Amino acid sequence: MHLHRVKIKNFRLLKDVELVLEKGTTLIVGRNNSGKTSLSELIRRFTLDKSPVFHIQDFSTGCYDDFCRALSAKNAAKQDQEIRDLLPYIELRMFFQYDPAQPQFGALGDFVIDLDMDCNEALVVMRYELKDGAIEQFFEGQPTQDLTPETRTQFFRDIRDRIQSLYTINVWAEDPNDPSNRKATSQADVRTLLKAGFINAQRGLDDVTTRESDVLAKTLEALFNTAALGTAGEEEKKIATALQNAVHAIQEQLESDFSEHLKNLLPTLKTFGYPGLGGQELTTETTLDVERLLSNHTKVRYVGYSGIMLPESYNGLGMRNLIFILLQIFSFYRAFRAEPRAPAVHLIFIEEPEAHLHPQMQEVFIRQIGKVVDQLNAEHDGEPCWPVQFVVSTHSSHIANESGFETIRYFLPTLDNSNNDTWQTRIKDLREGLADTSEEHKKFLHQYLTLTRCDLFFADKAILIEGTSERLLLPVMIRKMDEIQGNEHCLTSQYITVMEVGGAYAHIFFDLLDFLELQSLIITDLDPVEGNGGKKCTVHAATATSNACIRNWFGGADCIPTELIAKADEEKIKGQKRIAYQRPETDGGPCGRTFEDAFMLANAEKFGVTGNTPSEKENDAYTKCESVKKSEFALKYAIDDTDWTTPGYIIDGLQWLAAEQVPPNNNGPEALEGVVGEDGAEPEVAADE
């Protein structure tokens, strides 16, 4: 059995999303402020917090208009149920998948309420909503006319406080095939079914200079607490008992010594009239707390030289981060084993495990996390396996590319279709998104992303290029264009990933780019040839192109270069993608066949390109390029000599990319228009990863 999927409504950017989870590890990727942290935060509040608190800011921005519509319905004397249907709520739906043939469902049994023998899902619903019978109190004293900007502000100020007092959490099991078939339950019941653990990005491991950090030592306290439980395993109990006995022995010795010293002190005290009439004799009692000893007075040390032990903080942040994560996982495992009634699913969120880890260690971590679970289960051979599922959120291209496509969930912030002023997240499953892509192409994409460490999953825009020359010179070209255009739409301030893919493979990325909804520029070469399968030649002498990307774009193998350079800009754009290839710098002028000779033709005087006709100039540039070493050529004009003009076809593509065809998510957390804080100012909202 495992948690198969979750649905979330109206929590921050997660207005209406569904997330399918892997049985092992699910990887969550996406740009900043795309809702990744909100996912773990909502599950934390519903499943871990005993008295969860939600604020008006936690509701998705689109919900604010729903509050206003509910007020209008109240003023129009609509029925309570109709008003309640308009009032926003925050909801978590968890679908647990199981084997219907198993004889006992364990903790899941209370949540299986359907009678369909073919159904293999149990649905648990947790909803933060208005209490029954609280509609009048919720809208008490509110305007009876349409809201104005002024009354809207006051309205949200009032309901901000009423939400916390009049909203409550309701929990029920629901028939997946019949929403009317429900069984009321509670958060406590859900905790018997699902245990959640969280390893946050901020782990308190930063270097300190004024005090010693003992984060790892404090983790020992949690391990001891688990081992001391009555339901812990025998080995853990032995360790806990041994620690307690050792501390008690010290405690008895200290108490005896202190009492003896105190007796020696009493004659001196009598000189000062102590204890006096009715006073009490002094004695001592020494109490040592094992838990506090572990957290406050036990230090993790590293073996040094000559008997000198090095403090915990002297180890590198990366290693301390890794040790901390592994200790936390081990602690979660021990806590699970110590439960008197083990939950059916243990869901653990790990946020940004890459912190302070070098790239190779990041890759090893995501590869080995499953093996860690296998090793822990091997310690309790014969007992039920630890039913753990990991949800790892990351900004690391190394972790993302090391994982298979089927494990990746892509969080994409988009404009709300119902309100173009607000944002919401869509969760995209790469397993489904690339379902129609051939296995050969998927294998190539995965290998490419793994080898090149591409950060496609975290970029706002992408540029696909042919080779080394473009890779080295493109940053200079972008900088030159930005200097000419000024501050408007500067590419240097946008999050862009550049991928060197070559003309033979660029089209393989089209499905992935479309799935990620990335605005993408494909810079490629005309690659003219005398005919299909023929020799390479100049543009005006060619009857075909050998470039697979161009042929794929225009849907034919017989793309004639002279016709290609006559294509209108609109034909070079498909959705959020644009292709850019060589064109004449002036109408009727010579045209380059590759990047290098196009660069020369754009700077004809600099390179001494001569000829009386466009064809002669093309031949001269072509001949000069034959003797050029591409890497040396690119390095020279990227570093030593930058006084040149960018070829026109690249300028065309960069200008299109720079224009904000798809608005970037640059407004941070969702804007809370009309919602005010305690002092009348806009309330603060934590940044959402």
C-alpha positions in Angstrom: 0.0 0.0 0.0 1.2 3.5 -0.7 0.0 7.1 -1.0 -0.7 7.2 -4.7 -1.8 10.8 -5.2 -2.9 14.0 -3.5 -5.2 16.8 -4.6 -4.9 20.3 -3.1 -7.3 23.2 -3.4 -7.0 26.9 -2.5 -3.6 26.9 -0.6 -1.4 29.7 -1.8 -0.2 29.0 -5.4 -1.8 25.5 -5.2 -5.2 26.6 -6.3 -6.3 23.3 -7.8 -3.5 20.7 -8.3 -3.0 17.0 -8.4 0.3 15.3 -7.5 1.0 11.6 -8.3 3.6 10.1 -6.0 6.0 7.3 -6.7 6.2 4.4 -4.4 9.8 5.2 -3.6 11.1 8.7 -4.3 9.3 11.6 -6.0 11.4 14.5 -7.2 9.9 18.0 -7.2 11.5 20.6 -9.4 10.7 24.0 -10.7 11.6 27.7 -10.5 11.6 29.8 -7.4 8.1 30.8 -6.1 6.4 27.9 -7.9 4.7 26.3 -4.8 7.1 23.5 -3.9 7.4 24.6 -0.3 3.6 25.1 0.0 3.1 21.4 -0.7 5.0 20.2 2.3 3.7 23.1 4.4 0.0 22.1 3.8 0.6 18.4 4.6 2.6 19.4 7.7 -0.3 21.5 9.0 -3.0 18.9 8.3 -1.2 15.8 9.4 1.4 16.9 12.0 0.1 20.0 13.7 -2.5 19.3 16.4 -4.1 22.7 16.1 -3.3 24.0 12.6 -3.6 27.7 12.1 -4.4 29.2 8.7 -4.5 32.8 7.8 -6.3 34.8 5.0 -2.9 35.0 3.2 -2.9 31.2 3.0 -5.9 31.2 0.7 -5.2 31.3 -3.0 -5.5 34.8 -4.4 -8.5 33.8 -6.6 -10.4 33.0 -3.4 -10.7 36.7 -2.4 -13.3 37.3 -5.0 -15.1 34.2 -3.8 -15.4 35.7 -0.3 -16.9 38.8 -1.9 -19.4 36.7 -4.0 -20.4 34.9 -0.8 -21.2 38.2 0.8 -23.3 39.3 -2.2 -25.2 36.0 -1.9 -25.8 36.6 1.8 -27.1 40.1 1.0 -29.3 38.6 -1.6 -30.9 36.4 1.0 -29.7 33.2 -0.7 -30.0 29.8 1.1 -27.2 29.0 3.6 -26.0 26.1 1.5 -25.7 28.3 -1.6 -23.7 30.8 0.4 -21.5 28.0 1.9 -20.8 26.7 -1.6 -19.3 30.0 -2.5 -17.1 30.4 0.6 -13.5 29.3 0.0 -12.0 26.4 1.8 -8.5 24.8 1.9 -8.6 21.1 1.1 -6.2 18.1 1.0 -7.4 14.9 -0.6 -5.2 11.8 -0.2 -5.7 8.7 -2.3 -4.2 5.6 -0.8 -3.7 2.7 -3.2 -3.9 -0.9 -1.8 -4.4 -4.5 -2.9 -8.1 -5.3 -2.5 -7.2 -9.0 -2.1 -5.2 -8.5 1.1 -6.9 -10.1 4.1 -6.5 -7.2 6.5 -6.2 -3.5 5.8 -4.7 -2.5 9.2 -4.9 1.2 9.8 -6.4 1.7 6.4 -9.5 -0.4 7.3 -11.3 2.6 8.9 -11.0 4.5 5.7 -12.2 1.9 3.2 -15.9 2.5 3.0 -16.8 1.5 -0.6 -18.4 -1.9 -1.5 -16.8 -2.1 -5.0 -14.5 -5.2 -5.0 -12.6 -3.8 -8.0 -11.8 -0.5 -6.3 -8.2 -0.3 -5.0 -8.2 3.3 -3.6 -9.2 4.7 -0.2 -9.8 8.5 -0.1 -9.2 10.7 2.9 -10.4 14.3 2.8 -9.1 17.0 5.2 -10.8 20.4 4.8 -10.4 23.8 6.5 -13.8 25.4 6.2 -16.4 27.5 8.0 -18.0 25.8 11.0 -21.6 24.7 10.7 -24.1 27.4 11.7 -21.5 30.2 11.5 -22.6 32.0 8.4 -24.5 34.8 10.2 -21.6 35.4 12.6 -19.1 35.4 9.8 -20.9 38.1 7.9 -22.2 40.1 10.8 -21.8 43.8 10.4 -20.6 43.6 6.8 -21.8 46.0 4.1 -25.2 45.3 2.5 -24.3 47.0 -0.7 -21.7 46.2 -3.4 -18.2 46.5 -2.0 -16.1 49.6 -2.9 -12.3 49.7 -2.7 -12.6 51.2 0.8 -15.3 48.8 2.1 -13.5 45.9 0.5 -10.4 46.6 2.5 -12.4 46.8 5.8 -14.3 43.6 4.8 -11.0 41.6 4.5 -9.7 43.1 7.7 -12.8 41.8 9.5 -12.8 38.3 8.0 -9.1 37.9 8.6 -9.8 37.5 12.3 -13.0 35.6 11.8 -11.4 33.0 9.7 -9.2 31.9 12.6 -12.1 31.8 15.1 -14.9 30.5 12.9 -13.1 28.1 10.5 -12.3 24.5 11.6 -10.8 21.3 10.2 -13.2 18.6 9.1 -12.0 15.2 8.2 -13.8 12.3 6.6 -13.3 9.1 4.6 -15.0 9.3 1.2 -16.0 6.7 -1.4 -13.8 7.4 -4.4 -16.8 6.5 -6.7 -19.5 8.2 -4.7 -18.8 11.6 -3.0 -22.1 11.4 -1.1 -20.9 8.3 0.8 -18.8 9.7 3.7 -17.7 8.6 7.1 -16.6 11.3 9.6 -13.2 10.8 11.2 -10.5 13.0 12.7 -6.9 14.2 12.4 -5.9 11.7 15.1 -7.3 8.9 13.0 -5.4 10.1 9.9 -2.2 10.1 12.0 -2.7 6.4 12.6 -2.8 5.9 8.8 -0.1 8.4 7.7 3.0 9.5 9.5 4.8 12.5 8.1 8.4 13.7 8.6 10.1 16.9 7.4 13.7 17.7 6.8 13.7 21.4 6.0 16.1 23.4 3.9 17.1 25.6 6.8 19.0 23.0 9.0 21.0 25.4 11.2 24.3 24.0 9.9 25.9 27.4 9.0 29.4 28.2 10.2 29.5 30.1 13.5 32.3 32.1 15.0 30.9 33.1 18.4 29.5 29.8 19.5 29.7 26.2 18.7 26.9 24.6 16.7 25.6 21.3 18.0 22.9 20.4 15.5 24.0 16.8 15.2 24.2 16.4 19.0 20.6 17.6 19.4 19.6 14.9 16.9 20.9 12.3 19.4 18.2 13.4 21.8 15.5 12.5 19.4 17.0 9.1 18.9 17.2 8.5 22.6 13.6 9.6 23.1 12.5 7.0 20.5 14.7 4.3 22.0 13.2 4.9 25.5 9.7 4.3 24.4 8.0 1.2 25.6 7.2 0.1 22.1 10.8 0.5 20.9 12.8 -2.6 19.7 14.8 -4.6 22.3 18.2 -3.4 21.0 17.1 0.2 21.3 15.7 -0.3 24.8 19.0 -1.9 25.9 20.9 1.2 24.7 18.5 3.6 26.4 18.5 1.6 29.6 22.3 1.5 29.7 22.4 5.3 29.3 19.9 5.8 32.1 21.8 3.4 34.4 25.1 5.2 33.7 23.5 8.6 34.5 21.8 7.2 37.7 25.1 5.9 39.0 26.7 9.3 38.5 23.6 10.9 40.1 23.9 8.8 43.2 27.6 9.5 43.6 27.1 13.2 43.2 24.2 13.2 45.6 26.3 11.4 48.2 29.3 13.7 47.8 27.2 16.9 47.9 25.4 15.7 51.1 28.7 15.1 52.8 30.1 18.5 51.9 26.8 20.1 53.0 27.1 18.4 56.5 30.5 19.9 56.8 29.1 23.3 56.0 26.2 23.2 58.5 28.3 24.2 61.6 29.4 27.3 59.8 25.8 28.2 58.9 24.8 27.7 62.6 27.2 30.6 63.5 24.8 32.8 61.5 21.7 31.5 63.2 20.6 29.0 60.6 18.3 27.2 60.5 16.7 29.1 63.4 13.4 28.7 65.1 11.1 26.4 62.9 13.7 26.3 60.1 14.3 23.1 58.1 17.5 21.2 57.9 19.3 21.3 54.5 19.9 18.3 52.3 20.6 17.7 48.6 19.0 15.9 45.7 20.8 15.6 42.4 18.8 15.2 39.2 20.3 14.5 35.9 18.2 14.4 32.7 19.5 12.0 30.1 17.7 13.9 27.3 19.2 17.3 28.3 22.6 15.7 28.7 22.4 14.5 25.1 21.2 17.8 23.6 22.9 20.3 25.8 26.1 18.6 27.1 26.9 15.9 24.6 29.1 17.0 21.7 29.7 15.2 18.4 33.5 15.2 17.9 35.8 14.2 15.1 39.1 12.4 15.9 42.1 14.7 15.5 45.7 14.3 16.3 47.5 13.8 19.7 44.2 13.1 21.4 42.7 16.5 20.4 39.1 16.1 19.5 37.7 18.5 16.8 34.3 20.2 17.3 31.3 19.3 15.2 31.5 22.7 13.4 35.0 21.9 12.2 33.7 19.4 9.7 32.7 20.8 6.3 29.1 22.0 5.9 28.5 19.5 3.1 29.4 16.5 5.2 27.5 17.8 8.2 24.5 18.4 6.0 24.7 14.8 4.7 25.2 13.4 8.2 22.3 15.4 9.5 19.9 14.2 6.8 20.9 10.6 7.3 20.5 10.9 11.1 17.1 12.4 10.6 16.1 9.6 8.3 17.4 7.1 10.8 15.5 8.9 13.6 12.3 8.7 11.5 12.8 5.0 11.0 13.3 4.4 14.7 10.3 6.5 15.6 8.2 4.4 13.1 9.4 1.1 14.5 8.5 2.3 18.0 4.9 3.2 17.2 2.5 1.0 19.1 0.3 0.8 16.0 2.5 1.4 13.0 1.0 3.8 10.4 0.5 2.3 6.9 2.5 5.0 5.1 5.4 7.1 6.2 5.8 10.2 4.1 9.1 12.1 4.4 9.8 15.4 2.8 13.4 16.4 2.2 13.9 20.0 1.1 17.0 21.0 -0.9 19.3 18.1 0.1 21.9 19.7 -2.2 22.7 22.4 0.3 26.6 22.5 0.7 27.0 19.2 -1.2 29.4 19.1 -4.2 27.8 17.9 -7.5 29.1 14.3 -7.2 27.8 14.0 -3.7 24.4 15.3 -4.8 24.1 12.6 -7.5 25.2 9.9 -5.0 22.6 11.0 -2.5 19.6 10.7 -4.8 20.9 7.4 -6.2 21.5 5.9 -2.7 18.5 7.1 -0.7 16.6 3.9 -1.6 19.5 1.7 -0.6 19.5 3.4 2.8 16.0 2.2 3.3 16.9 -1.3 2.3 19.8 -1.4 4.8 17.5 -0.2 7.6 14.9 -2.8 6.7 17.5 -5.5 6.7 18.1 -4.8 10.4 14.5 -6.1 11.1 14.4 -9.0 8.8 11.2 -10.9 9.1 9.2 -7.8 10.2 7.1 -5.7 7.8 9.1 -3.4 5.7 9.2 0.4 6.4 6.6 1.8 4.1 8.4 5.0 3.4 7.9 7.4 0.5 10.3 10.3 0.0 9.3 13.6 -1.6 12.5 15.5 -2.5 12.3 19.1 -3.6 15.4 20.5 -5.3 17.0 23.3 -7.3 19.9 21.0 -8.3 20.3 20.1 -11.9 22.6 17.3 -10.8 19.9 15.7 -8.7 17.2 16.3 -11.3 19.2 14.9 -14.1 20.3 11.9 -12.1 16.7 10.9 -11.5 14.5 9.2 -14.2 11.9 11.2 -16.0 9.2 9.1 -14.4 10.0 10.4 -10.9 10.0 14.1 -11.8 7.1 16.5 -11.1 7.5 19.9 -12.5 5.9 22.9 -10.7 5.0 25.6 -13.2 3.7 29.0 -12.1 1.2 30.3 -14.6 -1.3 33.1 -14.9 -4.8 32.2 -13.6 -7.1 31.8 -16.6 -10.0 33.2 -14.7 -8.0 36.2 -13.5 -4.9 37.3 -15.4 -3.7 39.4 -12.5 -3.0 36.4 -10.2 -0.8 33.3 -10.4 -1.3 29.7 -9.7 0.8 26.5 -10.0 0.3 23.6 -12.4 2.0 20.3 -11.6 3.2 18.5 -14.6 4.1 14.8 -14.6 7.0 14.1 -17.0 5.9 10.4 -17.2 2.7 11.6 -18.8 4.1 14.6 -20.6 6.6 12.6 -22.6 4.3 9.5 -23.1 4.2 10.1 -26.8 7.9 10.6 -27.2 9.7 7.6 -28.5 11.8 5.5 -26.1 14.9 6.2 -28.2 14.4 10.0 -27.8 13.6 9.7 -24.1 16.8 7.7 -23.6 18.7 10.4 -25.5 17.2 13.2 -23.5 18.0 11.6 -20.2 21.5 10.8 -21.2 22.1 14.3 -22.5 20.7 16.0 -19.4 22.7 13.7 -17.2 26.0 14.3 -19.1 25.6 18.1 -19.5 24.0 18.9 -16.2 21.4 21.0 -17.9 19.2 23.2 -15.8 16.1 23.3 -18.0 13.8 22.5 -15.1 14.7 25.7 -13.3 15.0 28.2 -16.2 12.5 30.8 -17.4 13.8 30.6 -21.0 16.1 28.4 -23.1 18.5 28.8 -26.0 19.6 25.8 -28.0 22.8 26.2 -30.0 24.9 24.3 -32.5 28.4 24.1 -31.0 31.4 25.6 -29.3 31.6 28.9 -31.3 28.1 29.9 -30.4 28.5 28.8 -26.8 31.6 31.0 -26.4 30.4 34.0 -28.3 26.7 34.1 -27.3 27.2 35.7 -23.9 29.1 38.6 -25.6 26.3 38.9 -28.2 23.7 39.1 -25.5 25.6 41.7 -23.6 26.1 43.8 -26.8 22.4 43.6 -27.6 21.4 44.6 -24.0 23.7 47.6 -24.2 22.1 48.8 -27.3 18.5 48.2 -26.2 19.0 49.6 -22.7 17.3 48.2 -19.6 14.1 47.1 -21.3 13.8 43.3 -21.7 17.5 42.7 -20.9 18.4 39.0 -21.4 21.3 39.4 -19.0 18.8 39.8 -16.1 16.6 36.9 -17.1 17.0 33.2 -16.1 18.2 31.6 -19.3 19.8 28.2 -19.9 22.0 27.6 -22.9 22.2 24.1 -24.4 24.7 23.0 -26.9 22.8 20.3 -28.9 23.8 20.5 -32.5 21.5 20.7 -35.6 21.1 17.0 -35.8 19.5 16.7 -32.3 17.8 20.0 -31.5 14.4 18.8 -32.7 14.5 15.9 -30.2 14.1 18.5 -27.4 10.9 20.0 -28.9 8.5 17.8 -26.9 10.4 18.5 -23.6 10.4 22.2 -24.3 6.7 22.2 -25.0 6.0 20.2 -21.9 8.0 22.6 -19.7 6.3 25.6 -21.5 9.7 27.3 -21.8 10.0 30.1 -24.3 12.9 28.8 -26.4 15.2 30.0 -29.2 16.8 27.4 -31.4 19.9 28.8 -33.2 21.0 26.5 -35.9 22.8 26.4 -39.3 21.4 26.3 -42.8 23.9 23.6 -43.7 23.3 23.8 -47.5 24.1 20.9 -49.7 24.0 20.3 -53.5 21.1 17.8 -53.0 19.8 15.3 -50.6 22.8 13.4 -49.4 25.1 15.6 -51.5 28.2 17.6 -50.8 28.1 20.8 -48.8 28.2 24.0 -50.7 27.3 27.7 -50.5 23.7 28.8 -50.0 22.9 30.1 -53.5 24.4 26.9 -55.1 22.4 24.6 -52.9 19.1 22.7 -53.5 18.7 21.1 -50.1 19.8 21.3 -46.4 21.4 18.6 -44.3 20.1 20.1 -41.1 17.6 17.7 -39.4 16.2 20.4 -37.1 15.2 22.7 -40.1 13.7 19.8 -42.0 11.7 18.8 -38.9 10.5 22.3 -38.4 9.2 22.8 -41.9 8.0 19.2 -42.3 9.9 18.2 -45.4 13.2 16.8 -46.6 13.5 19.0 -49.6 14.0 22.4 -47.9 15.7 24.6 -50.5 18.0 27.2 -48.7 17.1 30.1 -51.0 13.5 29.5 -50.1 14.3 29.1 -46.4 16.0 32.5 -46.2 12.9 34.0 -47.7 10.6 32.6 -45.0 8.7 35.2 -43.0 9.3 35.6 -39.2 5.9 34.2 -38.5 6.9 30.9 -40.1 9.8 30.6 -37.8 7.6 30.7 -34.7 5.7 27.8 -33.3 4.0 28.5 -29.9 6.8 29.4 -27.5 9.6 28.3 -29.8 11.4 30.2 -32.5 14.0 28.9 -34.9 16.8 31.1 -36.1 19.2 30.3 -39.0 21.4 32.3 -41.4 20.0 35.0 -43.6 21.6 37.8 -45.7 22.6 40.9 -43.7 21.0 43.0 -46.5 18.3 42.1 -49.0 19.8 40.2 -51.9 23.2 40.0 -50.1 25.4 37.0 -49.4 24.3 34.5 -46.9 26.4 32.3 -44.6 26.0 28.6 -44.4 27.3 28.2 -40.9 27.9 30.4 -37.9 31.5 31.2 -38.7 31.1 32.3 -42.3 27.9 34.2 -41.3 30.0 36.0 -38.6 32.6 36.9 -41.3 29.9 38.2 -43.7 28.4 40.3 -41.0 31.9 41.8 -40.5 33.1 41.7 -44.1 35.7 44.5 -43.8 37.2 43.1 -40.7 37.8 39.7 -42.3 38.6 41.0 -45.8 35.7 39.2 -47.5 35.7 40.2 -51.1 33.7 39.5 -54.3 31.7 41.3 -56.9 28.5 39.2 -56.4 26.8 37.7 -53.4 27.9 34.2 -54.6 31.5 35.3 -54.8 31.4 36.7 -51.3 29.8 33.5 -50.0 32.6 31.5 -51.6 35.3 33.8 -50.2 33.8 33.5 -46.6 33.4 29.8 -47.1 37.0 29.4 -48.1 38.3 31.5 -45.2 36.2 29.4 -42.7 37.8 26.2 -44.0 41.1 27.2 -42.5 39.7 28.4 -39.2 39.9 26.4 -35.9 36.5 27.0 -34.3 37.6 27.1 -30.7 40.5 29.4 -31.3 38.3 31.6 -33.5 35.6 31.9 -30.9 38.0 32.5 -28.0 39.7 35.3 -29.9 36.5 37.2 -30.6 34.9 36.4 -27.3 37.9 37.7 -25.2 40.6 39.5 -27.2 38.7 41.3 -29.9 35.1 42.2 -29.2 34.8 45.0 -31.8 32.5 43.3 -34.2 28.8 43.1 -35.3 26.5 40.2 -34.4 25.0 38.4 -37.4 21.5 39.5 -38.1 19.8 36.1 -37.7 21.0 35.9 -34.1 19.9 39.4 -33.4 16.4 38.5 -34.7 16.2 35.5 -32.4 17.6 37.3 -29.3 15.2 40.2 -29.7 12.3 37.8 -30.0 13.5 35.9 -26.9 14.1 39.1 -24.9 10.5 40.4 -25.5 8.4 39.0 -22.7 6.2 36.7 -24.7 5.3 34.8 -21.6 5.5 37.0 -18.5 8.0 35.7 -16.0 7.0 34.9 -12.4 8.6 38.1 -11.1 6.0 39.3 -8.7 7.2 37.0 -5.9 4.5 35.4 -3.7 0.9 35.9 -4.7 -0.2 39.5 -4.5 -2.8 40.1 -1.8 -4.7 42.9 -3.3 -7.3 44.3 -0.9 -6.0 42.3 2.1 -4.4 44.3 4.9 -2.3 43.4 8.0 -2.6 44.5 11.6 -1.3 48.0 10.9 -3.2 48.5 7.7 -0.2 47.6 5.5 0.0 44.7 3.1 0.6 41.5 5.1 3.9 39.7 4.7 4.0 36.3 3.1 6.9 33.9 3.3 8.6 33.3 0.0 7.4 30.0 -1.5 9.9 27.8 -3.1 
